[in-house]
Amino acid sequence: MTSYLTSPVSQANMKIYSAILSSLSGLLLVLPVASAKDEPSGNVFSSLIKPVLAAKCIQCHGPEKDKGKLRMHTKEDLLKGGREVGGDIIVKGNVEDSELIFRITLPKDEDEAMPPFEDEEHYNPVTSQELQIMKAWIKLGASFDLLVSDLDESSRKAAAHVYKNMPKKLLSATAKLQPQLPTVPKADPKALEALREEGVLAMPIAQNTNAIYVNASYSGKGFDDGKLALLKPLSNQLLWLNLARTGVTDAGMSSVAGFNFLNRLHLENTAVTDAGVAKLSSLSELQYLNLYGTEVSDASVNNLAKLKKLEKVFLWQTKVTDEGADSLQKTFVDQKKFNALQSERNKVKAYLEKVEGAEEAKISMLEESKKKAAEQASDEKAVNTKCPVSNKDLDDSKFSSLEGRKVGFCCDKCKVKFDANPASFKSKIKDFKPSEAYAKAEGELKKAKEAKEAKIGEIQQKLGKLSGQLKGLGPEVNMGWKTPVSAKK
């Protein structure tokens, strides 16, 4: 058999082969090269919609929380809907009637808007491209088998954008306030029972965690340094510890310092001093520390500054001074940024006082104008025919001015009674209307008050934001009834 690889090829055939190869090469050059990064392929729901829900919805509507009785972490739960909307959460083929689309397209200031708006920093709305994909998916029947290739050209472009910019989960401001619970092994039941026998409360700090909260404050001075040994078997689970009003001293703080996961610690009204605080400076996870009513002084500031995750410390009725508290907070912040924010806040505060003064002066003038308009009756005779107090005939010599109108009475006694509380008798004057001058003055005063409220509100909002930024730069140092250091800058 003659091999095609070895058989002679005529010059004419070679020319034909060359022409074919040349044509194929040209085709290869003009054919588009598909890239996984340029355009997504596969399932619309799994690759595009599910990641959006996971990033922006499941925090409130998932396995851990079902706001409005709505869960969205599984396909079945999503289609089931919530307490009020039920299956209308997604109406297959009908975008306008699908509650999901309605909620995510509401203005952010609406109560029912999804996701909810708390502040600009934590707001994570559905983007226009993500919304387009959701609408296209619902319009085509909300099939979980729908492929990206089934979408129209515009929706495929939106899909490509979403694919390149996959949504990221942003914790809301409220969620950030919730403690982030560590994964720890289960506590020794015998150790928990030993604490309970001593009258000490020992329990998980929340559901679905092995982290432990221990409260010995009810045991009083009977729970001393020696009893701290009962906590040692729980060192890997102990997250919150309340030793307030117990008999622990500086010596016992060596044991407490061994609880490396400790997040909150109450030592109020104990014998702990600066020497004890020095031992606690190694607690790298500590966020909350209460030293109210102890002998701690400014000498502890440097050691407290070593608690890098500290968010709140109570120093009320200690020997720590305002200067010491101020120094403590400043150790946690970028001084340049702190000074800039503080300077800006002082400017806004001064501007607020200036605006308040100017607006109050304007309102005072308008109130005076209103008062004069009320007292200057424009009528030649009383607007009423019967006394509003007694319903008797009028004595033309007995009258008062009410909102720029002349009101007559039957006697001095009724006049005095009316003047003491005109509002209670005004309705008895048939078809009563204030004078034009009074109505005008009242309208101008109302507008001025509304304008003041709007201006002041806007400035106060800015001031509040700056105060919040200052507070966020370092821990709140609470000195008692006085304004906390972090809030008085």
N, C-alpha and C positions, 0 to 999 in steps of 0.2 A: 504493500500500500504506500502510495506516495504521500509524504508528509507535507501539510500546507506550510509548515514552518521552514521546510528546506526546499520546497519546489520552486523552480525559477519563476519569477514574476516579470511579466512583460513591461516594457517601458510605458505602454498605454495604460496598463492597470495601475502602475505606480502613480501616474498622473491622477487617475480617478481616486485612488486612496488618499493622495495628498489633498485633493479638493474637498473630500468628505471630512478629513481631519481638520482642515482649515475652517470649514463651516461649523463643525462642532465646537471648535475653540471659540469662535465668535459668539455662539449661543451661550457658552459657559460664562463669558465675560459679561453678558448683559443680564443673565438670570440673577434675581435678588438672592442674597445670602441671608437666610433666617437666623436670628440670634435669640436665644432664650432670654437674654437681658432686654431685647428690644420689644418683644411682644410675648405675653403669657400664653400658655396653651393649657388645655385640660379643662377641669371642672370650674364653672363660674362660682358656685357657692363655696366650695372647699378652698380654692386658691385665692379668692378675692373678697367675698362677702363675709365669710366666717372670721378672717383676721380682723376685719373692721369691727364686727360685733365683739370680738374678744378684747379689742383695745379700747372700745368706747362705750360698750353697753353692759357687758357681763359683770363688771364691778358691782352694779346695782341689780342686775337681773341674771344671776348665775347660781352655782351650787351653794355658795355661802350666803347669798342674800337674794330675796325675791320681792323687790319693791313692786307694789301693786299686784302681788301674786303672779308676777311675770318672770319666767326664766327663759334664757335664750341660749344656753350653753349646749343644748342638743337640738336636733332637727324637730323631734317630737314636741319638746317644750316650746320651741319657737312658734310652731303652727297652732299649738293649743291656746296661746295668748294668755292674757291676764284676767284680773278680777272683773274689770269693767268692759273691756273690748272683746274678750274671748277670741274666737276665730277670725274676727275682723282685723286682727293685727296684720295679717297678710291675706288679701283677697286676690286669689290667682287670676291674672289677666286684667285686673282693675287697679291701677296705680292710685287713682284719686280716692277710692274708698278704703285703701289699705292704711290702717291706723299707724303703722310703723313709719310710713312716708309722711303722714300728717304731723306726727310728733317731731320728727327730726328736721322738719322744714319750718317749724314755728319760730318766731323771733326769740332770741335768747332770754328776753325779760319775761316771757310767758311762763306761768307756773308749771305747765304741762310739757314744756319744751324738753327734748331729749337730745344729747345729754344735758343735764341741768347746768345752769351758769352760776358759779360761785364768785369767781374773779377771773380776770384776764389771764393770770399766770397759770391757772389750772384748767382753763376751758379747753376742751378737746372735741370740737364739733365734727360732724361728718362733712367731708369736703365735697365740692361740686362734682368731681370725678367719681368719688365713691357713691354719691347719691345717684348719679346717672347709671352706674352699674346695677344698683339695687332696683331702680325703676325699670330698667331693661329686663332684668331677671323676672320681676313680678309680671310685667306686660307679656312676657313669653310663657307665662304659666307657672312661674316659681318652681320649676322642676329642679330637683337636686342633682339631676343628671345632665343639665344644660351645659354645653361646652362653650368656651370663648369663641370658637369658630362659628357658632350659631348666631352670634350677635351681629348687629349692623355695623357698618364701618365706623361711625361716630363712637359707638359704645366700645368697639375694639380699641380705639385710640384712648378712650378713658381708662380701659382695662390696662393698657400698656403703662399709662401714667401711674395708676394705683400700684401696679406690679413693681415699678421702679421706686415708688415712694410708699412702701408698706407702712401702715399706721402703727404708731407706738403708743403704748399704754401710758396715760398720765394719771397719777393718783390725784383725786380731788383734794381740796383743802381740808375737807372733813375727814377723808380717809387718811390723810397724812397725820392727823391727830391721833389716830388709832394706833395702839402699840403694835409693833411688828414682832410677832411671837417667834422665838427660836425653836428649832427642832431639837428636843432633848429626850433622853431615855426616860422610861417610866420610873417614878419615885419608889423607893423601898417602902412597902406597906407597913413594916414594923417601925420604921423611923417616923412615919406619920402618926401611927398609933401612940408611940411614946410621947410625942408632942401633945396629942389630944389628952392623954392622961394627966399632963401638967396644966391642963386648962388652956392650952394654946391653940388658936385657930390655924389650921393648915389645910389648904384646898387649892385646886387648880385655879389659875387666874382667869381662865375663860374656857369655853368649850373647844374641843379638838386640839388641846395642847396638854403637855405634861408639865409645863412650867408651873411653879408653886408660889402661892402667896401665904406668908406666915405672919400672923398678928399675935404678938405676945403682950400687947398693951393692957389687956384685961387682967393679966396676972400681976400687974403692979411690981413693986420692989422685990417680990418673991422670985421674979425671973431675973437672975443676976449673971455675972460673967461666966460662972460655972455651968449654968444651964445652956449657954451658947453651944456647948459640945453636942447637944441634941440635934443641932442643925447641920452638923458636919456631914452626915450621910446624905444630905439633900443638897450639897454644894453644887451639883450639876443641874439641879432643877430650880433652885431658889432664885426668883426674879424680883419679887417684892417682899420687903421685910419691914415690919412695924415694931419698933422697940420703944415707942413713946411711953414715958412715965414708968419704965422698968428700972431695975437696979443695976443696969450695965454701966461700966466706967471706961476710962481710957484703956485699961488693961484688956477689956473684952474686944476692943476694936481690932486687935490683932487677929482674932477669929473672924470677925466680920470682913476683914480685908481679904480673907481667903475665898469669899463667895464671888468668884470672878464674873458671873453673869448678872450680878445684882444691878437692877435698873432703877428701883425706887427704895429709898431708905428713910425711915422716920426715927429721929433721935430726940425729938422735942421733950423738954422737961426731964432730961437725964443728967448725969454727972459728967458727961463728956466735955472735954476742954480742947484747947489747941493741940495738946499732945495726942489726943485721940484722932483728931482730924488729920493730922500728919500721917497716921497709919492708913487712913482711908484714901489717900491720894493715888493709890494704885488701882482703884476701881474704875477701869477704863470704860465700862458700859453704863456707869451711873448717870442718870438724867435728872433725877429728882432727889433733893436732899433737904430735910427739915431739921433745923437746929434751933428752933424757937425755944426760948427760955433756958438756954445753956450758958456756960461761961466762955464761949468762943469769942475771940477778939480779932482785931485787925492782923494779928500775928498769923491767922489761918488763911489770909488772902492768897498767899503764894501757893499753899497746898491745895486750896480749892481751885485755883487756876489750872492745876494739873489734871483736873477732871474734864477732859476735852469734849465730852458729850453732854456736859451739864446744861440743862435747859431752865431749871427753876431751883432756886435755893432760898429757904426761909431763914432770915436772920433777925427776926423780930425779938425784942427783949433779950438781945445778946450784948456783948461789949463791942461789937463791930460798929464803927462810925459810918456816917454818910460818905465820908471821904474813902473809907476802906471799901464800901460797897461799890462806889463809883469806880475805884481802881480795879476791882475784881471784874466788873463787866468789860471794861476796856481791854483787859488782857486777852479777851476772846475775839476781838474784832480787828479788821484792817483799819488802822488809825486814820489813814488818809480818807478812806471811804466814810468812816464814822464822822469825821470832822466836816466833810462835804455835806452829808445828809443832815447833820445837826445844824449847820449854817443855813441850809435851804429851809429846814423846818422853822428856824427862828425868823427867817424872812417872811415865810407864809403866815406864821403866827402874828407877827407885827402888822402884816397887811390885813389879816382878819380883824384885828382890833381897830384898825383905821376904817375899814369898811363898815364895821358894826357901829362905830361912832357916827360916821356920816349918814348912814341909813336911819339911825335912831333920831338924829337931829332933824332929818327930813320928815320922819313920821311924827315927831313932836309938833312940828309946824302945822302939819296937816290935821293933827288931832285938835290943835287950837282953832284952826279954821272951821272944823266940824262943830266944835263947841259953840263958836260964835254964830254959826249958821243955825244951830239948834235954838239958841236963845233969842234970835232976831226973827220974830213972827212977822210974816209979810201980809197977814190978813187984817182987814179992818174990823171984822167981827168974828166971833168964834165959829169954827167949822162944825161944831156939834150943836144940836138943838136941845139935848137933854144932858143933865149932869152924868158923867160916866161912872160916878161913884154911887149916887143915890137914885139916879134916873128921874130926878125932879126937874122942874123948870129952872132956867138959868138966871143968875143975877149978873147983869152985864158988867158989874164992877169987879167980879171975881173971875180971874182967868190966869192961865199959865201958858208958857211956850213949850211945845213938844215937837222936836224935829223941824223947827221953823214954822210951825203952825200954831194958831191961837186956839186954845181949848178953854171953854167956859165951865163954871161950876155954880152950884146953887148957894154955897156958903163957904166960909173960910175953913171950916172943919174938913169938908170934902176936898178942898184945894190942898190942904196940908197932907191929907191921906194920899192923894194922887201923887203929889210931888215926891213923897217918900218912896213910892214904888210905881212909877208910871207904866212899866211893862205889864203889870197885872191888870190895868184898866184900859190899855190901848185898844184891845180888841173890841171893847164896848163902844168905841167911837165909829159909827157906821161909815164905811168907805174912806177910812182915813188914809191919806197919802202924805209923805213928807214934802217939804217945799223943794223946789228945783235946786235952790242953792245948797240945801242940806244933802239932797240926793247926790249932787255933783261932788260935794266935799267928802261924802261917805265913799263914793266910788273911787276917788283919787286916793283916799287913805287905804282902801282895800288893795288897790293895785300896788301901792308903795310897800305894803306889808308882804305881799306876794313876791315882789321884786327882791325885797330884803331876804326873804326866806330862800329864794332861789340862789342869790349871790352867796349868802352865808353857807348854804348847803354845799355848793360847789367848792368853796374854799375849805370847808371842814372835811370834805371828802379827800381833798388833796393832802390836808394836814394829817388825816387819819392814815393815809397810805404811807406818808413819810414816817409817822410814828411807828407804824407796823414794820417798816423796813429797818428802822433803828432797833426796834425790839428784836427783830430776827437776826441781828448781827451778833447778839450775845445772849447769855442766859438772863432770865428775869430774876433780879435780886430783890426779894420782897422784905421790906423793913417794917411791915405792920400797917397800921392805919394810914401812914403817910403814903404818898404816891410812890409805887415801885420805881427804882432807879431807871429801868429800861423805858418807863412811860413818861418820865418827867423831863426828858432831854428837850 
